[in-house]
Amino acid sequence: MVLVPVLSSASTEKLANTERLCYFVCRLFEILTPENTMTHEDGLPTVMITVYGQPKKRKTSDMLAAFPNALFIGVPSALCLVAQNELGFTPSVYADPPQTLPDLIALLRELSETDLESQCGAVVIDDASHLCKMSMLKWMEEAPMGRSGRKDKFYQYQQLDRHLLELAGLARHLGVHMAMNFHERMPGSNADGHFCPGGPDVPSRNQVKTLPSWCDINVRAMIDPSYPDPWFPGAYYCDPTDPEWITGDRTGVCAKKTPGNLREILRASKSNYHLGRVSGLEWQDEVADRVADAIMQDVPVIEAIDSAISGYDYDTLHLRWACQDGIARGVLAKQQSRSLFNFEPEPDAPTTSSASLPPPPPSS
């Protein structure tokens, strides 16, 4: 187990500022090197994910669909409302959710001492932006007085940096998937007037860039009108060359226009991620395969859906969930079938046409 370095006061006095900085950078590099990649105890890889975007872009919905057996940390009523009305299941939600980052870290430390892998397989933190902002209010109140007689205005930012680093370190050793969703912070300038790209909405401009660097997947939730999902054309934007937005993906699956479906992104990667279904809904992969196979053959999406659900007499919410996975699976398969040396523009997405479909997601 690799620990975040902490210098003693005696050592700190002996090291110059530059030497201390080099020491921390080198130790953090060791923590984040491939040999410290997240894995289950049985050898299966785990993943750390950040998704950010404007409100109501289905960030929470997609994490519920990707990790339905996860332990969800957030507002219980909100999480259950989304899961029950959009996906047709009741998730496992921590009953007394933490309100600040110190409380969250204490909870994760407690969970890390349990058999978390066999219980849930993933931990999802919903609306981490709110946790960060509530923490800043707490630290503002606790800030010590400086020589000027005023509270130290840098204290809360120091605490934010420290606790987010500690959170990342814990996530690497939980033994399960870890996913967080944030609101979106627009590109802008920091206190020194330097440009800072947009990314997860955290109170520190520097952390907007630092936090994603710890994650395996960091994507921006958006709407893509060309995406062929007839219920919700959600997409994830990922372009590390874009200076305006911080995004990245270590799985090699995500692109500028990627289906907004974390489950299928992970499934399409070369890593053998464990992605469980709700007990009794294992048949969803059969339906998803049927939809994906038809899309691969350039069958119009609505026809593919109509054919795939024929003969299945299941809850329409569960059928829709399976079909949406199938659409993402087919689109990703087509993307991955292109040669890495094919530099022609991407072909147009499959078209939709009218057909009898399960009900749309709630608009609220």
Residue frames as qw, qx, qy, qz and C-alpha x, y, z in Angstrom:
[[0.000, 0.889, 0.458, 0.000, 0.00, 0.00, 0.00],
 [0.433, 0.293, 0.001, 0.852, 1.41, 3.39, -1.01],
 [0.243, -0.755, -0.468, 0.389, 0.91, 6.26, 1.41],
 [0.227, 0.898, 0.093, 0.366, 0.74, 9.98, 0.63],
 [0.604, 0.122, -0.372, 0.694, 4.01, 11.48, 1.90],
 [0.343, -0.908, -0.157, -0.182, 3.93, 13.57, 5.05],
 [0.509, 0.436, -0.413, 0.616, 7.05, 15.35, 6.21],
 [0.552, -0.585, -0.451, 0.387, 7.84, 15.77, 9.90],
 [0.056, -0.997, -0.052, 0.021, 8.38, 19.28, 11.22],
 [0.545, -0.613, 0.405, 0.404, 12.08, 18.52, 11.69],
 [0.596, 0.171, 0.596, 0.511, 12.46, 17.35, 8.11],
 [0.260, 0.868, 0.384, 0.177, 10.51, 20.33, 6.86],
 [0.244, -0.931, 0.123, 0.241, 12.94, 22.72, 8.48],
 [0.559, -0.403, 0.551, 0.471, 15.87, 21.05, 6.76],
 [0.496, 0.360, 0.649, 0.450, 14.44, 21.09, 3.28],
 [0.018, 0.254, -0.143, -0.956, 14.34, 24.19, 1.12],
 [0.590, 0.418, 0.254, -0.642, 11.09, 25.08, -0.64],
 [0.551, 0.498, -0.521, -0.420, 12.31, 23.72, -3.97],
 [0.143, 0.238, -0.957, 0.085, 13.49, 20.46, -2.44],
 [0.388, 0.184, 0.729, -0.534, 10.17, 19.95, -0.66],
 [0.632, 0.480, -0.020, -0.608, 8.26, 20.55, -3.87],
 [0.452, 0.438, -0.737, -0.245, 10.42, 18.07, -5.78],
 [0.093, -0.116, 0.941, -0.304, 9.95, 15.51, -3.02],
 [0.529, 0.317, 0.530, -0.582, 6.16, 15.73, -3.11],
 [0.610, 0.528, -0.285, -0.518, 6.04, 15.64, -6.91],
 [0.296, 0.371, -0.876, -0.084, 8.22, 12.53, -7.03],
 [0.211, 0.038, 0.896, -0.390, 6.18, 10.73, -4.37],
 [0.596, 0.425, 0.292, -0.616, 2.89, 11.62, -6.06],
 [0.511, 0.498, -0.569, -0.409, 4.32, 10.32, -9.33],
 [0.072, 0.186, -0.974, 0.110, 5.02, 7.01, -7.61],
 [0.417, 0.232, 0.674, -0.564, 1.44, 6.89, -6.33],
 [0.617, 0.559, 0.133, -0.538, -0.05, 7.46, -9.77],
 [0.138, 0.471, -0.785, -0.379, 2.25, 5.18, -11.79],
 [0.705, 0.053, -0.512, -0.488, 0.78, 2.10, -13.55],
 [0.435, 0.029, -0.869, 0.232, 1.92, -0.37, -10.90],
 [0.077, 0.170, 0.634, -0.750, -0.43, 1.41, -8.50],
 [0.390, -0.133, -0.489, -0.769, -3.41, 1.11, -10.85],
 [0.596, -0.147, 0.423, -0.666, -6.68, 0.34, -9.07],
 [0.470, 0.087, -0.842, -0.251, -7.52, -3.36, -8.92],
 [0.831, -0.384, -0.065, -0.398, -9.91, -5.72, -7.16],
 [0.519, -0.535, 0.659, -0.098, -8.36, -8.17, -4.75],
 [0.841, 0.155, 0.517, 0.029, -9.09, -10.90, -7.32],
 [0.478, -0.150, 0.512, 0.697, -7.05, -9.04, -9.95],
 [0.286, 0.710, 0.559, 0.320, -9.89, -7.40, -11.89],
 [0.277, 0.155, -0.036, 0.948, -9.20, -3.74, -12.61],
 [0.045, -0.778, -0.552, 0.295, -11.22, -0.94, -11.08],
 [0.322, 0.494, 0.279, 0.758, -11.71, 2.57, -12.39],
 [0.156, -0.560, -0.370, 0.724, -11.94, 6.10, -11.02],
 [0.221, 0.535, 0.577, 0.576, -14.33, 8.35, -12.96],
 [0.008, 0.481, 0.283, -0.830, -15.32, 12.00, -12.93],
 [0.184, 0.549, 0.645, 0.499, -18.27, 13.24, -14.99],
 [0.056, -0.469, -0.283, 0.835, -19.15, 16.92, -15.03],
 [0.082, 0.378, 0.623, 0.680, -21.72, 18.98, -16.88],
 [0.298, -0.229, 0.031, -0.926, -24.63, 21.34, -16.63],
 [0.458, 0.032, 0.697, -0.551, -27.71, 20.30, -14.60],
 [0.751, 0.346, 0.387, -0.408, -30.11, 17.67, -15.97],
 [0.450, 0.594, -0.582, -0.324, -27.69, 16.10, -18.45],
 [0.962, -0.070, -0.177, -0.197, -28.33, 12.63, -16.97],
 [0.216, 0.586, -0.709, 0.328, -25.04, 12.42, -15.04],
 [0.477, -0.252, 0.680, -0.497, -26.74, 10.75, -12.09],
 [0.880, 0.229, 0.116, -0.399, -28.93, 8.57, -14.31],
 [0.713, 0.516, -0.474, -0.004, -25.96, 7.21, -16.20],
 [0.045, 0.467, -0.790, 0.393, -24.02, 6.37, -13.05],
 [0.683, -0.068, 0.511, -0.517, -27.06, 4.55, -11.69],
 [0.887, 0.377, -0.059, -0.260, -27.30, 2.59, -14.95],
 [0.500, 0.598, -0.609, 0.145, -23.56, 1.87, -15.10],
 [0.229, 0.202, -0.829, 0.468, -23.23, 0.73, -11.48],
 [0.590, -0.444, -0.311, -0.599, -26.71, -0.34, -10.32],
 [0.821, -0.364, -0.422, 0.121, -25.30, -2.44, -7.46],
 [0.390, 0.378, -0.343, 0.766, -23.07, 0.36, -6.16],
 [0.327, -0.630, -0.509, 0.487, -23.27, 2.12, -2.83],
 [0.196, 0.684, 0.256, 0.654, -24.53, 5.61, -3.66],
 [0.372, -0.442, -0.382, 0.721, -23.57, 8.56, -1.49],
 [0.017, -0.242, -0.271, -0.932, -25.84, 11.57, -1.98],
 [0.468, -0.035, 0.273, -0.839, -29.35, 12.75, -1.22],
 [0.274, 0.072, 0.958, -0.046, -31.29, 9.46, -0.76],
 [0.472, 0.591, 0.507, -0.414, -34.65, 10.80, -1.95],
 [0.361, 0.733, -0.292, -0.498, -33.16, 12.30, -5.12],
 [0.011, 0.384, -0.891, -0.242, -31.19, 9.17, -6.02],
 [0.330, 0.227, 0.903, -0.157, -34.15, 6.88, -5.45],
 [0.458, 0.664, 0.239, -0.541, -36.44, 9.18, -7.44],
 [0.325, 0.634, -0.537, -0.452, -34.18, 8.97, -10.49],
 [0.049, -0.232, 0.967, 0.090, -33.50, 5.24, -10.21],
 [0.365, 0.317, 0.822, -0.299, -37.11, 4.21, -9.67],
 [0.466, 0.703, 0.260, -0.471, -38.66, 6.48, -12.30],
 [0.380, 0.722, -0.438, -0.378, -36.04, 6.24, -15.04],
 [0.267, 0.414, -0.867, -0.079, -34.56, 2.77, -14.57],
 [0.818, -0.216, -0.308, -0.436, -37.11, 0.83, -12.53],
 [0.763, -0.127, -0.550, 0.316, -35.01, -0.25, -9.55],
 [0.433, -0.890, 0.015, -0.140, -34.18, 0.91, -6.03],
 [0.561, 0.536, -0.484, 0.405, -30.47, 1.56, -5.43],
 [0.708, -0.438, -0.379, 0.403, -28.44, 1.04, -2.28],
 [0.117, 0.781, -0.044, 0.612, -28.08, 4.54, -0.83],
 [0.409, -0.031, -0.604, 0.683, -26.15, 5.46, 2.30],
 [0.241, -0.740, -0.625, -0.058, -28.88, 6.55, 4.70],
 [0.312, -0.894, -0.105, 0.305, -26.97, 9.34, 6.46],
 [0.705, 0.532, 0.057, 0.465, -24.87, 10.92, 3.69],
 [0.523, -0.354, -0.113, 0.767, -21.83, 13.02, 4.62],
 [0.160, 0.941, 0.285, -0.090, -22.20, 16.77, 4.26],
 [0.010, 0.918, -0.367, -0.152, -18.51, 17.70, 3.93],
 [0.664, 0.515, -0.540, 0.051, -15.30, 16.24, 2.52],
 [0.065, -0.438, 0.791, -0.422, -13.89, 15.35, 5.98],
 [0.714, -0.010, 0.489, -0.501, -17.08, 13.40, 6.71],
 [0.850, 0.431, -0.178, -0.247, -16.88, 11.68, 3.31],
 [0.415, 0.552, -0.699, 0.185, -13.26, 10.66, 3.84],
 [0.354, -0.298, 0.738, -0.491, -14.08, 9.31, 7.30],
 [0.843, 0.182, 0.258, -0.435, -16.90, 7.24, 5.78],
 [0.758, 0.523, -0.378, -0.089, -14.68, 5.91, 2.99],
 [0.094, 0.516, -0.790, 0.317, -12.01, 4.95, 5.51],
 [0.598, -0.105, 0.620, -0.496, -14.64, 3.03, 7.46],
 [0.867, 0.365, 0.051, -0.335, -15.91, 1.34, 4.29],
 [0.488, 0.628, -0.606, -0.006, -12.37, 0.41, 3.19],
 [0.169, -0.370, 0.848, -0.341, -12.10, -1.82, 6.26],
 [0.743, 0.158, 0.489, -0.429, -15.16, -3.84, 5.19],
 [0.468, 0.072, 0.795, 0.380, -15.62, -6.37, 2.40],
 [0.308, 0.574, 0.038, -0.758, -16.79, -3.63, 0.06],
 [0.170, 0.299, -0.746, -0.571, -16.09, -5.58, -3.12],
 [0.065, -0.218, -0.970, -0.079, -18.52, -8.38, -2.35],
 [0.099, 0.554, 0.615, -0.552, -21.19, -5.96, -1.14],
 [0.329, 0.809, 0.232, -0.429, -21.42, -3.40, -3.92],
 [0.732, 0.280, 0.393, 0.481, -18.55, -3.38, -6.44],
 [0.295, 0.487, 0.149, 0.808, -18.57, 0.42, -6.72],
 [0.191, -0.628, -0.438, 0.614, -18.99, 3.64, -4.76],
 [0.232, 0.582, 0.404, 0.666, -20.70, 6.57, -6.45],
 [0.192, -0.458, -0.349, 0.795, -20.60, 10.10, -5.03],
 [0.198, 0.703, 0.575, 0.369, -23.47, 12.15, -6.38],
 [0.002, -0.935, -0.112, -0.336, -23.07, 15.95, -6.67],
 [0.736, -0.212, -0.212, 0.607, -19.53, 16.20, -5.33],
 [0.192, 0.506, 0.046, 0.839, -19.62, 19.92, -6.15],
 [0.507, -0.715, -0.173, -0.449, -22.10, 20.45, -3.33],
 [0.850, -0.404, -0.192, 0.277, -19.87, 18.56, -0.89],
 [0.583, 0.169, -0.060, 0.793, -16.90, 20.75, -1.82],
 [0.054, -0.597, -0.095, -0.795, -18.85, 23.98, -1.37],
 [0.688, -0.661, -0.197, -0.227, -20.30, 22.91, 1.97],
 [0.825, -0.206, -0.169, 0.499, -16.78, 22.02, 3.09],
 [0.360, 0.396, -0.020, 0.845, -15.53, 25.48, 2.13],
 [0.385, -0.711, -0.126, -0.575, -18.18, 27.08, 4.35],
 [0.847, -0.494, -0.169, 0.096, -17.09, 24.87, 7.24],
 [0.735, -0.014, -0.073, 0.674, -13.40, 25.69, 6.76],
 [0.104, 0.631, 0.070, 0.766, -14.16, 29.40, 6.41],
 [0.588, -0.730, -0.091, -0.336, -15.70, 29.30, 9.88],
 [0.890, -0.389, -0.018, 0.235, -12.77, 27.29, 11.29],
 [0.602, 0.587, -0.133, 0.525, -10.00, 29.39, 9.71],
 [0.597, -0.464, -0.286, 0.589, -7.40, 30.57, 12.24],
 [0.015, 0.987, 0.073, -0.142, -6.69, 34.23, 12.81],
 [0.722, 0.399, -0.056, 0.562, -3.68, 35.68, 11.02],
 [0.456, -0.190, -0.241, 0.836, -1.30, 38.39, 12.21],
 [0.053, -0.300, -0.238, -0.922, -3.61, 41.03, 10.75],
 [0.305, 0.097, 0.595, -0.737, -6.34, 39.96, 13.16],
 [0.713, 0.265, -0.126, -0.637, -8.39, 38.55, 10.31],
 [0.880, -0.023, 0.468, -0.078, -9.10, 34.95, 9.45],
 [0.280, -0.374, 0.717, 0.517, -6.62, 33.25, 7.12],
 [0.658, 0.477, 0.006, -0.583, -8.32, 33.45, 3.71],
 [0.442, 0.464, -0.732, -0.232, -6.05, 30.73, 2.29],
 [0.365, -0.228, 0.833, -0.348, -6.93, 28.16, 4.96],
 [0.763, 0.283, 0.395, -0.426, -10.03, 26.83, 3.23],
 [0.685, 0.617, -0.326, -0.208, -8.18, 26.33, -0.06],
 [0.076, 0.516, -0.838, 0.161, -5.35, 24.51, 1.68],
 [0.538, -0.030, 0.738, -0.407, -7.89, 22.22, 3.31],
 [0.785, 0.470, 0.076, -0.396, -9.64, 21.64, -0.02],
 [0.479, 0.619, -0.618, -0.079, -6.36, 20.62, -1.68],
 [0.136, -0.371, 0.871, -0.293, -5.47, 18.33, 1.18],
 [0.627, 0.111, 0.629, -0.446, -8.84, 16.58, 1.39],
 [0.770, 0.527, -0.102, -0.344, -9.22, 16.08, -2.37],
 [0.340, 0.563, -0.753, 0.026, -5.74, 14.53, -2.48],
 [0.311, -0.190, 0.848, -0.384, -6.68, 12.28, 0.41],
 [0.755, 0.313, 0.303, -0.490, -9.91, 11.34, -1.38],
 [0.662, 0.577, -0.426, -0.218, -7.98, 10.36, -4.50],
 [0.094, 0.457, -0.863, 0.196, -5.58, 8.27, -2.44],
 [0.534, 0.000, 0.703, -0.470, -8.43, 6.44, -0.73],
 [0.769, 0.440, 0.015, -0.464, -10.20, 5.79, -4.04],
 [0.470, 0.564, -0.669, -0.116, -7.11, 4.01, -5.36],
 [0.143, 0.236, -0.922, 0.272, -7.23, 1.48, -2.55],
 [0.647, -0.040, 0.305, -0.698, -10.95, 0.84, -2.02],
 [0.274, -0.071, 0.950, 0.131, -10.81, -2.20, -4.28],
 [0.381, 0.612, 0.691, -0.060, -13.99, -1.14, -6.12],
 [0.287, 0.536, 0.360, 0.708, -14.94, 1.32, -8.85],
 [0.173, -0.581, -0.361, 0.709, -15.23, 4.93, -7.74],
 [0.214, 0.512, 0.493, 0.670, -17.32, 7.47, -9.67],
 [0.109, -0.544, -0.368, 0.746, -18.13, 11.09, -8.92],
 [0.272, 0.655, 0.485, 0.511, -20.30, 13.60, -10.71],
 [0.249, -0.404, -0.178, 0.862, -19.89, 17.36, -10.55],
 [0.336, 0.880, 0.269, -0.201, -21.54, 20.44, -11.90],
 [0.686, 0.436, 0.174, 0.556, -19.64, 22.32, -14.58],
 [0.275, -0.778, -0.013, 0.565, -17.26, 25.23, -14.05],
 [0.581, 0.801, 0.116, 0.079, -16.80, 27.43, -17.09],
 [0.693, 0.191, -0.052, 0.693, -13.35, 28.43, -18.38],
 [0.164, -0.973, -0.113, -0.120, -12.02, 31.59, -16.78],
 [0.388, 0.625, -0.431, 0.523, -9.06, 33.18, -15.05],
 [0.675, -0.395, -0.509, 0.360, -7.49, 32.51, -11.65],
 [0.329, -0.881, -0.181, 0.288, -6.53, 35.11, -9.05],
 [0.459, -0.445, 0.342, 0.689, -3.29, 35.82, -10.93],
 [0.416, 0.664, -0.105, -0.612, -5.14, 36.54, -14.15],
 [0.025, -0.305, 0.879, 0.366, -3.96, 33.34, -15.88],
 [0.697, 0.060, -0.347, -0.625, -6.43, 31.43, -18.07],
 [0.327, -0.144, 0.899, -0.253, -7.87, 28.25, -16.55],
 [0.323, -0.069, -0.771, -0.544, -9.86, 25.71, -18.59],
 [0.692, -0.249, 0.058, -0.676, -13.34, 24.59, -17.65],
 [0.408, 0.117, -0.902, 0.084, -13.97, 21.35, -15.82],
 [0.467, -0.495, -0.724, 0.112, -15.51, 19.93, -12.64],
 [0.186, -0.789, -0.041, -0.584, -17.04, 22.64, -10.46],
 [0.696, -0.390, -0.397, 0.455, -14.73, 22.79, -7.44],
 [0.164, -0.961, -0.163, 0.154, -14.07, 26.04, -5.54],
 [0.400, -0.651, 0.395, 0.510, -10.38, 26.18, -6.47],
 [0.592, 0.716, -0.218, -0.299, -9.39, 27.01, -10.06],
 [0.066, 0.576, -0.813, -0.050, -6.19, 24.97, -9.61],
 [0.474, -0.033, 0.849, -0.229, -8.18, 21.91, -8.52],
 [0.719, 0.531, 0.108, -0.436, -10.27, 22.13, -11.70],
 [0.558, 0.621, -0.540, -0.108, -7.11, 20.94, -13.45],
 [0.055, -0.457, 0.849, -0.259, -5.63, 18.77, -10.68],
 [0.673, -0.007, 0.570, -0.471, -8.64, 16.65, -9.74],
 [0.857, 0.421, -0.043, -0.294, -9.16, 15.17, -13.25],
 [0.357, 0.632, -0.687, 0.029, -5.50, 14.15, -13.42],
 [0.322, -0.285, 0.839, -0.334, -6.15, 11.56, -10.72],
 [0.751, 0.245, 0.413, -0.453, -9.05, 9.97, -12.64],
 [0.464, -0.007, 0.795, 0.391, -9.00, 7.28, -15.33],
 [0.160, 0.559, 0.635, 0.508, -11.97, 8.87, -17.08],
 [0.047, -0.530, -0.296, 0.793, -12.87, 12.57, -16.94],
 [0.164, 0.355, 0.674, 0.627, -15.59, 13.60, -19.38],
 [0.196, 0.168, 0.158, -0.953, -18.07, 16.41, -19.94],
 [0.287, 0.453, 0.840, -0.078, -21.77, 15.50, -20.19],
 [0.150, 0.302, -0.225, -0.914, -23.48, 17.16, -23.14],
 [0.683, 0.475, 0.448, -0.328, -26.34, 16.86, -25.62],
 [0.134, -0.288, 0.702, 0.638, -25.51, 15.58, -29.11],
 [0.648, 0.374, 0.148, -0.646, -28.52, 15.92, -31.46],
 [0.572, 0.441, -0.605, -0.335, -26.89, 13.48, -33.89],
 [0.101, -0.217, 0.943, -0.232, -26.68, 10.66, -31.33],
 [0.448, -0.112, -0.663, -0.589, -29.31, 8.09, -32.32],
 [0.102, -0.260, -0.860, 0.427, -30.88, 7.43, -28.91],
 [0.155, -0.536, -0.521, -0.646, -34.56, 8.39, -29.43],
 [0.504, -0.711, -0.481, 0.091, -35.14, 8.92, -25.70],
 [0.311, -0.919, 0.090, 0.226, -32.20, 11.11, -24.77],
 [0.743, 0.585, -0.122, 0.302, -29.31, 12.10, -27.06],
 [0.493, -0.834, 0.234, 0.079, -26.74, 12.26, -24.27],
 [0.797, 0.452, -0.224, 0.332, -23.04, 12.24, -25.10],
 [0.626, -0.672, 0.075, 0.389, -19.71, 12.58, -23.36],
 [0.434, 0.870, -0.186, 0.143, -17.20, 15.03, -24.73],
 [0.763, -0.495, 0.260, 0.325, -13.56, 13.98, -24.47],
 [0.644, 0.677, -0.022, 0.354, -10.80, 15.82, -26.29],
 [0.673, -0.544, -0.059, 0.498, -7.53, 16.25, -24.36],
 [0.480, 0.174, 0.234, 0.827, -6.26, 18.58, -27.11],
 [0.087, -0.806, -0.374, -0.451, -8.99, 21.14, -26.37],
 [0.331, 0.164, -0.433, 0.822, -7.46, 23.92, -24.23],
 [0.371, -0.417, -0.055, -0.828, -10.91, 25.15, -23.18],
 [0.834, -0.347, 0.033, -0.428, -12.02, 22.04, -21.28],
 [0.145, -0.475, 0.855, -0.147, -10.21, 19.46, -19.15],
 [0.928, 0.065, 0.071, -0.360, -11.11, 15.96, -20.37],
 [0.151, 0.539, -0.826, -0.067, -9.29, 12.66, -20.70],
 [0.937, -0.036, 0.075, -0.339, -9.70, 8.90, -20.88],
 [0.203, -0.560, 0.801, 0.069, -7.21, 6.13, -20.10],
 [0.737, 0.147, 0.645, -0.136, -9.42, 3.39, -21.55],
 [0.156, -0.220, 0.659, 0.702, -8.86, 4.60, -25.11],
 [0.209, 0.504, 0.831, 0.109, -12.58, 4.43, -25.88],
 [0.077, 0.830, 0.381, -0.401, -13.80, 8.02, -25.52],
 [0.411, 0.272, 0.369, 0.788, -13.71, 10.55, -28.34],
 [0.073, -0.055, 0.017, -0.996, -15.12, 14.02, -29.02],
 [0.682, -0.096, -0.087, -0.719, -18.56, 12.43, -29.45],
 [0.190, 0.102, -0.965, 0.150, -18.91, 9.38, -27.24],
 [0.533, -0.487, -0.587, -0.367, -22.22, 7.77, -26.23],
 [0.259, -0.548, 0.399, -0.688, -23.20, 9.04, -22.78],
 [0.935, -0.216, -0.144, -0.242, -23.07, 5.54, -21.34],
 [0.185, -0.712, 0.658, -0.160, -20.32, 4.70, -18.84],
 [0.821, -0.106, 0.545, -0.131, -21.25, 1.02, -18.68],
 [0.844, 0.497, 0.186, 0.084, -20.75, 0.56, -22.41],
 [0.235, 0.873, -0.402, 0.143, -17.58, 2.69, -22.45],
 [0.425, -0.559, 0.695, -0.155, -16.03, 0.43, -19.82],
 [0.862, 0.133, 0.479, -0.092, -17.34, -2.69, -21.55],
 [0.705, 0.707, -0.012, 0.057, -15.76, -1.57, -24.86],
 [0.067, -0.846, 0.528, -0.037, -12.32, -1.08, -23.29],
 [0.659, 0.339, -0.669, 0.058, -9.56, -3.68, -23.36],
 [0.074, -0.306, 0.751, -0.581, -9.69, -3.96, -19.55],
 [0.426, -0.278, -0.847, -0.156, -11.76, -6.70, -17.97],
 [0.228, -0.227, 0.361, -0.876, -13.95, -4.49, -15.78],
 [0.071, -0.342, -0.926, 0.139, -16.61, -6.18, -13.69],
 [0.288, -0.057, -0.078, -0.953, -19.99, -4.58, -14.48],
 [0.098, 0.234, 0.940, -0.228, -22.86, -6.24, -12.67],
 [0.313, -0.369, -0.487, -0.727, -26.55, -6.08, -13.51],
 [0.549, -0.251, 0.365, -0.709, -29.45, -5.81, -11.09],
 [0.235, -0.047, 0.967, -0.083, -30.29, -9.34, -9.99],
 [0.474, 0.497, 0.696, -0.208, -32.91, -10.73, -12.38],
 [0.414, 0.846, 0.027, -0.335, -32.09, -8.26, -15.17],
 [0.469, -0.394, 0.645, 0.455, -29.20, -10.20, -16.69],
 [0.564, 0.498, 0.629, 0.195, -31.35, -10.65, -19.82],
 [0.151, 0.924, 0.045, -0.348, -30.76, -6.97, -20.61],
 [0.231, -0.566, 0.618, 0.494, -27.45, -7.85, -22.24],
 [0.454, 0.256, 0.811, 0.267, -29.25, -10.16, -24.68],
 [0.287, 0.865, 0.406, -0.071, -31.52, -7.31, -25.79],
 [0.110, -0.868, 0.257, 0.410, -28.57, -4.92, -25.93],
 [0.414, -0.254, 0.744, 0.458, -26.66, -7.34, -28.14],
 [0.433, 0.537, 0.702, 0.178, -29.61, -7.61, -30.52],
 [0.149, 0.960, 0.147, -0.189, -29.85, -3.83, -30.84],
 [0.263, -0.730, 0.467, 0.424, -26.08, -3.47, -31.24],
 [0.512, 0.017, 0.767, 0.387, -25.87, -6.19, -33.91],
 [0.391, 0.744, 0.532, 0.103, -28.60, -4.49, -35.94],
 [0.008, -0.959, 0.083, 0.269, -26.87, -1.10, -35.68],
 [0.426, -0.472, 0.629, 0.447, -23.64, -2.71, -36.86],
 [0.428, 0.284, 0.768, 0.383, -25.56, -3.82, -39.95],
 [0.004, 0.023, -0.194, -0.981, -26.79, -0.24, -40.54],
 [0.174, -0.585, -0.772, -0.177, -30.38, -1.04, -39.63],
 [0.152, -0.617, -0.016, -0.772, -32.24, 2.19, -38.63],
 [0.032, 0.216, -0.737, 0.639, -32.23, 2.49, -34.87],
 [0.609, -0.034, 0.284, -0.739, -35.98, 2.41, -34.34],
 [0.854, 0.179, -0.384, -0.303, -36.27, -0.73, -36.46],
 [0.457, 0.295, -0.767, 0.342, -33.42, -2.26, -34.48],
 [0.241, -0.164, 0.612, -0.735, -35.22, -1.49, -31.22],
 [0.758, 0.059, 0.005, -0.650, -38.57, -2.79, -32.46],
 [0.798, 0.226, -0.550, -0.099, -37.00, -6.06, -33.56],
 [0.298, 0.318, -0.758, 0.486, -34.89, -6.48, -30.42],
 [0.323, -0.113, 0.584, -0.736, -37.76, -6.12, -27.92],
 [0.734, 0.033, -0.366, -0.571, -40.10, -8.37, -29.88],
 [0.791, -0.093, -0.605, -0.007, -41.06, -11.31, -27.70],
 [0.353, 0.027, -0.610, 0.708, -39.86, -9.74, -24.44],
 [0.402, -0.710, -0.419, -0.399, -42.65, -9.09, -21.96],
 [0.554, -0.229, -0.435, 0.672, -40.75, -7.12, -19.33],
 [0.145, -0.820, -0.271, 0.483, -41.07, -3.79, -17.54],
 [0.523, 0.790, 0.170, 0.270, -40.81, -1.09, -20.21],
 [0.185, -0.937, 0.297, -0.012, -38.30, 0.86, -18.13],
 [0.679, -0.393, 0.583, 0.212, -36.03, -2.19, -18.04],
 [0.725, 0.452, 0.442, 0.273, -36.49, -2.72, -21.77],
 [0.257, 0.957, -0.016, 0.136, -35.62, 0.90, -22.51],
 [0.440, -0.770, 0.451, 0.105, -32.50, 0.62, -20.33],
 [0.756, -0.056, 0.590, 0.279, -31.40, -2.46, -22.29],
 [0.586, 0.698, 0.329, 0.248, -32.07, -0.75, -25.62],
 [0.015, 0.984, -0.173, 0.036, -30.10, 2.33, -24.64],
 [0.575, -0.538, 0.577, 0.219, -27.18, 0.12, -23.70],
 [0.740, 0.274, 0.555, 0.263, -27.56, -1.60, -27.06],
 [0.389, 0.906, 0.108, 0.126, -27.51, 1.67, -28.97],
 [0.207, -0.884, 0.416, 0.052, -24.33, 2.78, -27.18],
 [0.719, -0.252, 0.620, 0.186, -22.82, -0.69, -27.68],
 [0.702, 0.524, 0.424, 0.230, -23.51, -0.60, -31.40],
 [0.219, 0.969, -0.065, 0.095, -22.25, 2.96, -31.88],
 [0.391, -0.754, 0.519, 0.092, -19.04, 2.21, -29.97],
 [0.779, -0.002, 0.590, 0.214, -18.52, -1.03, -31.91],
 [0.594, 0.737, 0.242, 0.214, -18.80, 0.86, -35.19],
 [0.026, -0.961, 0.272, -0.041, -16.36, 3.47, -33.95],
 [0.540, -0.570, 0.611, 0.102, -13.88, 0.82, -32.87],
 [0.833, 0.276, 0.456, 0.150, -14.21, -1.09, -36.14],
 [0.419, 0.900, -0.097, 0.070, -12.52, 1.79, -37.93],
 [0.817, 0.136, -0.177, 0.532, -8.81, 1.42, -38.47],
 [0.434, -0.728, -0.086, 0.524, -6.56, 3.62, -36.35],
 [0.337, -0.245, 0.425, 0.804, -5.07, 4.69, -39.68],
 [0.152, 0.624, 0.655, 0.399, -8.41, 5.69, -41.22],
 [0.192, -0.299, -0.202, 0.913, -8.35, 9.49, -41.14],
 [0.116, -0.408, -0.569, -0.705, -11.56, 10.04, -43.13],
 [0.361, -0.260, 0.247, -0.861, -14.39, 11.95, -41.35],
 [0.260, 0.100, 0.896, -0.345, -16.70, 9.85, -39.20],
 [0.140, -0.330, -0.749, -0.558, -19.83, 8.62, -41.06],
 [0.436, -0.363, 0.009, -0.823, -23.22, 10.01, -40.07],
 [0.292, -0.084, 0.830, -0.467, -24.94, 8.36, -37.11],
 [0.001, -0.320, -0.918, -0.234, -27.78, 5.87, -37.79],
 [0.294, -0.242, -0.144, -0.913, -31.14, 7.51, -38.34],
 [0.226, 0.188, 0.816, -0.497, -34.29, 7.03, -36.30],
 [0.326, -0.208, -0.566, -0.728, -37.84, 6.46, -37.48],
 [0.579, -0.293, 0.213, -0.730, -41.21, 6.16, -35.80],
 [0.557, -0.056, -0.828, -0.040, -42.16, 3.05, -33.87],
 [0.674, -0.649, -0.200, -0.290, -43.87, 1.98, -30.66],
 [0.437, 0.394, -0.575, 0.568, -41.42, 2.71, -27.85],
 [0.493, -0.499, -0.595, 0.393, -41.34, 2.48, -24.05],
 [0.105, -0.961, -0.256, -0.016, -42.13, 5.78, -22.29],
 [0.421, 0.656, -0.251, 0.573, -39.58, 8.61, -22.30],
 [0.461, -0.152, -0.562, 0.670, -37.63, 9.58, -19.16],
 [0.162, -0.846, -0.450, 0.234, -39.33, 12.06, -16.81],
 [0.371, 0.743, 0.077, 0.552, -38.71, 15.66, -17.89],
 [0.402, -0.894, 0.078, -0.182, -38.04, 16.90, -14.34]]
